[in-house]
Amino acid sequence: MVRTKRNTTATDDTIAPQPGRRLRPVAHLRARAAQRYSFELFPPRDEAQQLALESSLEKLLPLDPEYFSVTFGAGGSTFGPTLETVRTLLTAYRTPCAPHLSCGARIAEIDALLDTYRDLGVRRIVALRGDHPERRGHRELRQAADLVGHIRRRLGDKIAIEVACYPEFHPESLDPGNELRYFKIKVDAGASGALTQYFFNADAYFRFVDDAAALGIAIPIVPGIMPVTNFARLARFSALCGAEIPRWMLKRLESYGNDGAAVRAFGEEVVTRLCERLLAGGAPGLHFYTLNRANATLKLWRNLGLPMARKRQSAH
């Protein structure tokens, strides 16, 4: 497999950058029209969250992402708020979106939802397993590959199907080979693209992509990017999903204590450098986990020198 030469010097992943240091925009990235950029949102649960989402959308829409993905309720059990958020994005903001869908519902419910999404004009779905089958009782579709195959049979090639993958491995994976085998099953079932769990070690991503290619996996594997703005939240998320915070990064974050500004400045530089390595190394784009907050993602976007589109008009 031929890929742009990567910078693999020890400083990339072992030396911590200094907060506040000016970053050089990567101007040549503007020419990479084939790279995909997307943002993840979650459905608001109250009025305050709704206002925060609307504010973030007004800031993110001018970036003209390929799509916004919209998550579901805990374990994949509730899709009503997801549907309403998708409907708003498509009708009020006229922007492409990709609802998350899991195995947590019965097939009849999934089919009704798929039909609704098709009629609304959804052209992409993120297919996930959701909670472990043993924790949800009997399920007609037990694994993400089952859901991918079902969507593909029902909607054919009219829909793009994104799946999850884990460069640092899913918490339930027994070994790296097991992780890759499950990923290939999802691809063979009909997945057309993949979004990774977030990570902070670019080499883990590149190794995963190489290993996937060796198995004949040729779909785009887009890195998931988590802006670092709150250490306690990052540590909690990482413990739940199995993402590794490198020791040098962990120690630096711990040293800032309650200094939120220092955490944000440090996080901005670390994640910017990560994105630079990923894009320079041939990653097909970036998928930002925004947590419905735009400012940190906007700073990363500008640091990378990515293009700003013209201001878009909503249908409000």
C-alpha positions in Angstrom: 0.0 0.0 0.0 1.4 3.4 -1.1 0.8 6.4 1.2 2.3 9.8 1.7 5.5 9.5 3.8 4.7 10.1 7.5 6.8 12.0 10.0 7.6 9.4 12.7 10.0 11.3 14.8 9.9 10.7 18.5 8.7 14.3 19.1 5.3 13.7 17.5 3.9 11.5 20.2 6.3 11.8 23.2 7.1 15.5 23.7 4.2 17.7 24.9 3.7 21.0 23.1 3.6 24.2 25.0 0.2 26.0 25.6 -0.1 29.3 23.9 2.5 28.5 21.2 1.5 29.9 17.8 0.6 27.2 15.3 1.5 27.4 11.6 -1.6 26.8 9.4 -1.2 23.9 7.0 -2.0 25.9 3.9 -1.6 23.1 1.4 -4.5 21.2 3.0 -6.9 23.6 1.3 -6.2 21.8 -2.0 -7.3 18.4 -0.7 -10.8 18.4 -2.1 -11.3 14.7 -1.7 -10.9 14.8 2.1 -14.2 14.5 4.1 -15.0 16.7 7.2 -18.0 16.0 9.4 -19.3 16.8 12.8 -21.1 14.8 15.4 -24.1 16.2 17.4 -26.4 14.8 20.0 -30.1 15.5 20.3 -30.9 18.3 22.9 -32.8 17.2 26.0 -34.0 20.5 27.2 -34.3 24.2 26.2 -30.8 25.1 27.3 -29.3 22.3 25.2 -31.5 23.3 22.3 -30.2 26.9 22.4 -26.6 25.6 22.6 -27.1 23.4 19.6 -28.6 26.2 17.6 -25.7 28.4 18.5 -23.2 25.8 17.5 -24.9 25.1 14.2 -24.7 28.8 13.2 -20.9 28.6 13.7 -20.3 25.2 12.1 -22.6 25.4 9.1 -20.3 28.0 7.3 -17.6 25.3 7.3 -19.8 23.4 4.9 -19.2 19.9 6.3 -20.0 16.8 4.3 -22.6 16.0 6.9 -23.6 16.2 10.6 -24.1 12.8 12.4 -26.7 12.7 15.1 -26.4 10.2 18.0 -29.2 8.3 19.8 -30.3 7.7 23.4 -28.4 5.5 25.9 -27.6 2.1 24.4 -29.5 2.9 21.2 -32.9 2.5 22.8 -34.5 5.9 22.0 -34.6 7.3 18.5 -37.4 9.9 18.7 -35.1 12.8 19.6 -32.6 11.7 16.9 -35.4 11.8 14.3 -36.5 15.3 15.4 -33.0 16.6 15.3 -32.4 15.1 11.8 -35.7 16.5 10.6 -34.7 20.0 11.8 -31.2 19.8 10.2 -32.8 18.7 6.8 -35.7 21.1 6.7 -34.7 24.2 8.8 -31.0 24.2 8.0 -31.0 22.3 4.7 -27.8 20.4 5.5 -27.0 16.7 5.0 -27.0 14.6 8.1 -26.4 11.0 9.2 -28.6 9.6 12.0 -27.1 7.0 14.3 -29.0 3.7 14.3 -28.5 0.7 16.6 -29.6 -2.9 17.1 -31.6 -1.8 20.2 -35.0 -1.7 18.5 -37.1 -4.4 16.9 -36.8 -4.9 13.1 -40.3 -3.5 12.5 -39.3 -0.3 14.3 -36.0 -0.1 12.5 -37.8 -0.5 9.1 -40.3 2.2 9.9 -37.4 4.5 10.9 -35.4 3.7 7.8 -38.5 4.4 5.6 -38.9 7.8 7.4 -35.3 8.7 6.9 -35.4 7.7 3.2 -38.5 9.9 2.7 -36.9 12.8 4.5 -33.9 12.6 2.1 -31.3 11.0 4.4 -28.5 9.6 2.3 -26.2 8.3 5.1 -26.6 6.3 8.3 -24.2 5.4 11.0 -24.9 1.8 12.0 -23.8 0.7 15.5 -24.5 -2.2 17.8 -25.4 -0.2 20.9 -25.4 -1.9 24.2 -24.0 -5.4 24.4 -26.7 -7.9 23.4 -26.6 -9.6 26.8 -27.5 -6.3 28.5 -30.5 -5.7 26.3 -32.2 -9.1 26.4 -33.5 -10.6 23.2 -32.7 -8.6 20.1 -33.6 -9.6 16.5 -30.4 -7.9 15.3 -27.5 -8.6 17.7 -24.4 -7.2 16.1 -23.6 -4.1 14.0 -22.9 -6.3 11.0 -26.5 -7.7 11.2 -27.8 -4.1 11.1 -25.5 -3.1 8.2 -26.7 -6.1 6.2 -30.4 -5.3 7.0 -30.1 -1.7 6.0 -28.3 -2.6 2.8 -31.0 -5.2 1.8 -33.8 -2.7 2.6 -32.4 0.5 1.0 -29.9 -0.9 -1.5 -27.2 1.3 -2.8 -29.2 4.5 -2.2 -27.7 4.9 1.3 -24.2 5.3 2.5 -23.5 3.2 5.7 -20.8 4.3 8.1 -19.6 1.9 10.9 -17.4 2.3 13.9 -13.9 1.0 14.2 -11.3 1.2 17.0 -7.6 1.8 16.2 -6.8 1.2 19.9 -9.3 -1.7 20.0 -12.8 -2.0 21.5 -12.9 -2.7 25.2 -14.5 -6.1 24.5 -11.9 -7.2 21.9 -9.8 -10.1 22.9 -6.9 -9.1 20.7 -6.0 -7.0 17.6 -6.9 -9.8 15.2 -10.3 -10.1 16.8 -11.0 -6.4 16.4 -10.0 -6.5 12.7 -12.1 -9.6 12.0 -15.2 -7.9 13.4 -14.5 -4.8 11.3 -14.1 -6.9 8.1 -17.5 -8.6 8.8 -19.2 -5.2 8.9 -17.4 -4.1 5.7 -18.4 -7.4 4.0 -22.0 -6.8 5.1 -22.2 -3.6 3.2 -20.5 -0.8 5.0 -19.3 2.0 2.7 -17.2 4.0 5.2 -15.9 3.9 8.8 -15.5 6.4 11.6 -12.9 5.7 14.3 -13.2 6.0 18.1 -11.1 9.1 19.1 -7.5 8.6 19.9 -4.3 10.7 20.5 -1.7 8.4 18.9 -1.5 8.8 15.2 0.7 5.7 14.8 -2.2 3.6 16.2 -4.4 4.8 13.4 -1.9 4.3 10.7 -1.1 0.8 11.9 -4.9 0.0 12.0 -5.4 1.3 8.4 -2.4 -0.8 7.2 -3.7 -3.9 8.9 -7.2 -3.4 7.5 -5.8 -3.0 4.0 -3.9 -6.2 4.4 -7.3 -7.9 4.9 -8.6 -6.4 1.8 -10.6 -3.6 3.5 -10.7 -0.6 1.1 -13.4 1.7 2.5 -12.4 5.1 3.8 -11.4 5.0 7.5 -12.0 8.6 8.8 -10.3 9.4 12.1 -12.6 10.6 14.9 -11.3 13.7 16.6 -12.1 14.7 20.2 -11.3 18.4 21.1 -9.8 18.6 24.6 -11.5 21.2 26.7 -12.2 19.5 30.0 -9.9 17.0 31.6 -12.4 15.4 34.0 -14.8 14.8 31.1 -12.1 13.5 28.8 -10.9 11.1 31.5 -14.5 9.8 32.1 -15.2 9.3 28.4 -11.9 7.6 27.8 -12.5 5.2 30.6 -15.9 4.2 29.2 -14.9 3.8 25.6 -11.3 2.4 26.0 -9.5 5.4 24.4 -6.0 5.8 25.7 -4.7 9.1 27.0 -0.9 8.9 26.6 1.0 9.1 29.9 2.8 12.3 29.0 -0.5 14.0 28.0 -2.2 12.7 31.1 0.5 14.0 33.4 0.4 17.4 31.7 -3.4 17.7 32.0 -3.2 16.7 35.7 -0.6 19.3 36.3 -3.0 22.1 35.2 -5.4 21.3 38.0 -8.4 23.7 37.8 -6.8 26.0 35.2 -9.3 25.5 32.5 -7.6 28.0 30.1 -4.3 26.0 30.3 -6.2 22.8 29.6 -7.9 24.2 26.6 -4.7 25.8 25.2 -2.8 22.6 25.7 -5.6 20.5 24.2 -5.9 22.7 21.2 -2.2 22.3 20.3 -2.1 18.6 21.0 -5.1 17.9 18.8 -4.0 20.3 16.1 -0.7 18.5 15.8 -2.5 15.1 15.7 -4.8 16.3 12.9 -1.8 17.6 11.0 -0.1 14.2 11.1 -3.2 12.4 10.2 -3.9 14.5 7.1 -0.3 14.7 6.0 -0.2 10.9 6.3 -3.1 10.3 4.0 -6.2 10.2 6.3 -9.3 10.7 4.1 -10.7 13.4 6.4 -11.7 14.1 10.0 -14.9 13.5 12.0 -15.1 15.9 14.9 -16.9 14.9 18.1 -18.2 18.4 18.9 -20.4 17.6 22.0 -22.7 20.3 20.7 -20.0 23.0 21.3 -18.5 24.7 18.3 -15.6 26.9 19.6 -13.0 24.2 20.2 -13.7 22.6 16.8 -13.5 26.0 15.1 -10.1 26.7 16.6 -8.8 23.4 15.2 -10.3 24.1 11.8 -8.6 27.5 11.6 -5.3 26.1 12.9 -5.3 23.5 10.1 -6.0 26.2 7.5 -9.1 24.4 6.3 -11.4 26.4 4.0 -14.3 28.5 5.2 -17.4 28.4 3.0 -19.7 31.3 2.3 -22.3 32.1 5.0 -25.3 29.8 4.6 -28.9 30.8 5.1 -31.2 28.7 7.2 -34.9 28.3 6.5 -36.0 29.8 9.9 
